[in-house]
Amino acid sequence: MTINTVAQGNISLTAIDLEINGTNGTNKSLRALSAAAGKSSPDGLSEFGGYSHITNHSTTILPDFWSTGGSDQYDPTFYHSGYATGGTASVDGVGDLLGNASFPDSGTINFGGLTRNANDIEIKYAYFWGAAGTNSTTFLLTLNDSSSDHGTSWSNAGWTNIEFYLGQTNTSGSPDLTLARTAASSYFTDNTSSTTMSYMWSTDKPYSSYFGNSTNPSTNGYSTINITGLSS
């Protein structure tokens, strides 16, 4: 929401707590709140004038490689490398995992035009895909909100990039690939029980290097994806 005053006397610990955590906790510590905001000692309320809390969501991914279609010459085979929730042998990946598919972990974020509460958003799909078994043509990220206040539509806003850290279970170092939200085509689907938002980027990436091309996820190994710039 952004703390909208620069006058120290008008900035409260409650306002800071709400901005950072989305809560009004009973035990507020300026040091703890400053640390959460990435600020060093000495601490001062004046540091939070106009402050807007930005967070990321990172999660490990154990990707699978699978194909769909190919029943005849009019039904081309499509190859996928990544994660699909609820995968089955005949449709999606099997054995793929996402360490923390739902976010934010606590508080709220301004995402897609609405305020989303803790764990409202779920990563439903995150995979590279294409019609050739060597290189992808597209990366798909589909997000789902099935909470009671999912709303009627999402706007293309609320985060900045998706980053890929290949072959590691953290975000140390520089990402191997960064895709900007603004570079994706996007569309939403809304029904009575949920709203989904999908983002698609044009890619030309070898499956063997990006998430792997083994039908045994353990062979592909873990990587990490990181969604940046989520605004509280």
N, C-alpha and C positions, 0 to 999 in steps of 0.2 A: 504493500500500500504506500510505502515511503513515509518516513517521519517528516512531517511537513512544517516544522519550525526550526529555526536556527538559534532561538533564544534558549540558553541553558536552563533558565528558570522554568521554562514551559515544557521541557523534555522530561518525561517520567520513565522510570524503570518498566512500568507497565506498558507504555507505548513501545519501548525497545523490545520487550519480551514478545509482544504481539507481532511485531514486524519480523523478528527472527524465528520464533517458534510457533506463531499462530495461537499462542495460549496466553492465559493470564495466571501464571503460577503463583503459588503462595510464598515460595522462598526464592527471591530474586537476588542475584549477585551481579553487581556491575562488572566484576572481573570475569565471571563466567560468560556473561553476555558479550563482553568485549572480545573474549577469546573466540566465541562462536562466530563473531563478525570478522575475525582475523586481525584484530587490533592488539597492539602490545601495550604494556604498562609504561608510564602511569595512565590510569583510566580517568575519563572525564565524560560527563553527560554531553558536553558540547561537541564531542566527536561524532555524535549521532544526528546532528542537524542535517536534514534532507537525506538521511541514509535510506537506501533501498537494499534489502537483503536478496542476494542472488545465490542460488544453490545449483548443484549438479546432481545427477543420478547415475551412478555407475553400477554395473552388474557383470558378473562373469557369465560366459556363454560356452556351453559344450555343444558344438554344432554337429548336425547330421548332414548327409548328402543323399538326396533322393530324387526320383523322377516321377512325373505324372504324364498322363496322356499316352500317345503312341499306339492307340488301338488299331488304327489303319492309316492310310496315306493322307487322309483328311484331318487327322488328329495328331498334330506334331507332338513330339516328346519335349517336355520342359524339365530342366534340371534345376535343383535348388540346393543351396548350401547355407545352413544356418539353423534357425529355431522357429518352430511352429507349435503353438500351444495345443495340447490335446491330440498330438500326432498319432496317426494309425498307419499300419503297414501299407494300406492301399491308397492312402491320400497324402499324408504328410510324413515328416521325419519321425523316426522312432529312436528313443534313447537320448534325444537332445535335451539339454537342460538350460535353464536360465536361473542364476543364483538368486536374484531378487527382481521379480518381474513387476512388482507393484510399487508405486510411489505417489506422493512423497511419503517418507517413513513416519513423519509427524507433522503437526501443524497444517498449513494450507499453502497452496501455490496458485498464482494467477496463470491459468493455462487454457489456451483455446478460447478465450473470451469469457470464461467463468472461473469462479473460485473453486478449486478442487481440494477436498479434505484428504486427510491422511489415507494412503493406500487406495484412493479412488481410481487411479490410472493404472492400467495393466498393459504391459507389452505383449501383444498377441502374436505378432509375426515380426521376425527380424532375419531376413535372409537375402542372399544374392541369388538371382535366377536368370535363366535365358534358355534359348532353344538349341544351344550347343553344349556338348559335354565338357568343354575345355574352359571357355570364358563366359562370364555373366554379361548380360546387357543392362541389368537393372538391380538396384537394391531397394527392397521394400521394408518399411517400418510401419506397422499398424498398431495403433493404441486404442484401448477400449475403456469406456467408463460405464459400468453397470450399476452405479450407486443410485439411490433414490432421487438425487438431485442432478442427474447427468445432463439435464438441459435439452434443448431442442436442436442445437447446432454448435459447432466449434468454429472459431475463427483461426486462421493460420497465424498464430502468435503464441508467445509464452515461453519459448526456448530458442537457443541460438544454433548449436551444432550437434551432430552426433559424431563421436570420435571412436576410432578402432585401435585397440592395443593388442596386436596379434601375438599369440603364444605366451601371454602373461596374464596373471590373475590380479593385476592392479593397474593403476594409471601412472606409474612412474615413467619418467622420460617423455619423449615426444610421441604423439600418436602416429601410427603407420598410415592412417587415412582419416581425413576430416571432411564431412559432408555438411554443408550449410543448409539450414531449413529453407532459406529463401531460394535455394537452387533446385528445390524439389517441386514436382507437381503434387498437388494434394486434393483430397476429396473427403467428405464426411458422409456417413450413413447413420440415420437416426431412426429408432423405433421405440416402442413403449418401454422396453426393458433396458436399453443401452444405447450409447452413441459410440461409433468408431471413427477414427481419423487416420487416414492412410497417407503416407508420403512415399514418393517414388523418385529415385535419382537414376539418371543414365550412367552406366558404368561399363567398363571394359576391363574386367579383372579376372585373372585366372583363379578358378576355384581352388586349385592346389595351393595357392598362396594366401587366399582370403577365405578363411574358415575351413578349408580342406575339402577333399573330394573322396573321402572314405565313407562307406555306409556303416562303418563302426565308429561311433562318435569318440570313443576313447583314443582311437588312432589320430583323429583330428586334433585332439588336445584342447585345453581351455584358452580362451581369449577374453578380453574385456571390452564392453561397449560403454560409452559415457555420454549422457545427454547433458549438455551444458546450458547455462544461462537461464535456468528456471527462476522466475521472479516470485518472491513471497508477497 
